[in-house]
Amino acid sequence: MLNAVAGSIGLVIQAAIFAGVYLTVAPLRGRSVAALYAGLGAVNGYALLLLGAMTLGIPWQVANVALGILALAAFMVSSVRRATARSVSAAAALLRREWGALAIVVVAVAFQAWMVVLLPELSIDGQLYHGPALAQLVQQGTVWGWQAPNQYMFYSDLAMVAALNIATFTGTTWFDNGAQVVHLVLLLLVINVALRVRFARAWVRLSLALLIVSAPVIWIQARILYVDIAYGAAVAALIVLIVMNRRAAGVDVLFAAIAGASILAIKPTGLTTSAVLLSVLIVVSVWRRHRAGKPWGPAIGVALAAVAGPALLACGFYIRNLMTFGNPVYPVQVTVGPISLPGIVDLSVFASGDRGSGIVDPVRWATYLASLAHGMRHGVTKLDYDPREGGFGQMPTMVIALTLIILIAQVAFALARSRARRMPLAWRGNLRMQAGLTVLALAVLLVQPSTFDARYVMGPTAVLAAAALLTTLVPMGIRFIDASAGVVALTLALGQIVWVEMNVYPGVAALRELRILPEMWQPVTPGNPWGRGANVSWLPDDAGSCSRVVLQTEGGVGASGMMERAALSTLPYGLYGESLCNIVTPVQLGAQTAGTARSDPLLTADFLIFYDRDLERWEALMSEGAACWTPLISIEATENYPEAVTVLQDTCD
């Protein structure tokens, strides 16, 4: 109940942040930029604040209550109340003026939310470590003291911090796998800002943006606990704000820095990308401020101050890892010259072979282009949420074709007019902005491992697609042509979405299969509306009942990757229960028998999951307590999970 209340308060706070930022910025920067700033503040900025609090040991529940009190106190100020009253009429006016653009966003979000409710978490990484990391945040309240079945859970994961409210406000995991829907909206808002210099109408921009985000790898991932949309939206936001925002006031640098800090905090591969883009942001901001008449000192000081705050907050997981394991990027082992940071998986695994060689590798451009070409020629060949090569499907083809059609229509329209009214062709178009977007996107691809894998390059691809659509040969857009382009884009986007839902997992087709699947064969994830699955059918039926579960593991991650051989130790998310309140404690037989384990959770466990081959040794180790263990079910070995396990219940409590 406490988590549900805290999550509900958090959602109200996020809504207040969005409204406050939008109303403040819109008169100064326009509606498009204001909406993007509001989204960045309400999603990423808020998550960074929570992460900072949790790094200091303040539970997110307490932080939400404190922020709620601050918001309530602010509402007591008469000027804030008057601004709130004005916002209602402003919202009504916006609805009348931009109903087409708002309808596109609302319908897209509503459909994704519907799929989130009806589909459980079905991704491998979501069940492997993103989901368990979310459960640890919910339970522990901070980034400290985690019980991790595998060490991948220690990766920096700001997207799971941002998911806390939506995963808890109902008291059950109805929306846990919908964490990326808000980031999909952010990506739409980013593309909307990028296109505003070319297309005057908001509904046209959002139609084109929907065409881009309807790419199979982007659209399907909004309903699972991967973090690539969140990462891609942050990358795209920072690139677009650096290039398109000609102002460099403190507020502009701050929101761009929030995007850059999010890149750093969402996943550890963002370390290099955030360093590159934040450095460019600082240089460009200082230069623009100096050109505007500011002395060098204040220009540099404001830029550094605006970047430093979000960047420091983004280091929460890295600080935790440094203090706990002596390595900020644990479990990755890093050796640079005489410096060696302890870990499990060597850095070379992430920066070699198909992933690219080292930190910077121009070959990544070639693998990226080959992946795009594969999708344009063959479509998506791996029909799931991680399609690898060619995951953008025909989206680049559609964008290029639509751009060419617009250019041909512009030339024909210009030539058809009478000589007296002939419209001159503007050959330069938006080349400067297109060049800036392209250069920064290529810079990101240069340092991004695995550019052949579409899900890792959503941000640069969205930026390049937007840059292509900025192409024009006339000084001002021709309204009829642009409106026609918007209709075509919307039609193509809807067609692409229908194809994705019918062919890519987990889409509508997967939902139809789950509805008729017997409960015992259902996926083993929390909050599955179609049943819990046989492997966790022994958990209490009451969603509010919280249990203590001991889980035997092989130690999680080894030098070559996952070492686990049993289904529940490999994908433990389902063990945390529908309210994510079950305490799952991993144990290793060797550590328990050698007396090197930090504690003995076997004494207080409600349920115990042991390998069949080790069951007698566990019983011998706990000779007295084992008399209370009653076998519930046996989970047989399979080809993918060759270790059979037995689930026991302690019946003496």
CORJO-V808889 format. One record per run of one state. SS is the DSSP state (2 for helix, 1 for strand, 0 for the rest). FROM is the first residue (numbers start at 1). TO is the last residue. If there is no record, write none. Layout:
ss/from/to
SS/FROM/TO
SS/FROM/TO
This chain:
ss/from/to
0/1/1
2/2/29
0/30/30
2/31/55
0/56/59
2/60/75
0/76/77
2/78/97
0/98/98
2/99/118
0/119/123
2/124/140
0/141/150
2/151/154
0/155/157
2/158/162
0/163/163
2/164/168
0/169/175
2/176/178
0/179/180
2/181/195
0/196/201
2/202/213
0/214/215
2/216/223
0/224/227
2/228/244
0/245/249
2/250/266
0/267/269
2/270/291
0/292/295
2/296/313
0/314/315
2/316/325
0/326/331
1/332/336
0/337/338
1/339/341
0/342/344
1/345/346
2/347/350
0/351/352
2/353/355
0/356/362
2/363/378
0/379/394
2/395/416
0/417/418
2/419/421
0/422/424
1/425/425
0/426/430
2/431/447
0/448/453
2/454/469
0/470/473
1/474/474
0/475/478
2/479/503
0/504/507
2/508/516
0/517/518
2/519/521
0/522/533
2/534/536
0/537/547
1/548/552
0/553/556
1/557/558
0/559/560
1/561/562
0/563/566
2/567/570
0/571/571
2/572/576
0/577/582
1/583/587
0/588/588
2/589/594
0/595/600
2/601/603
0/604/606
1/607/611
2/612/621
0/622/624
2/625/628
1/629/635
0/636/644
1/645/650
0/651/653
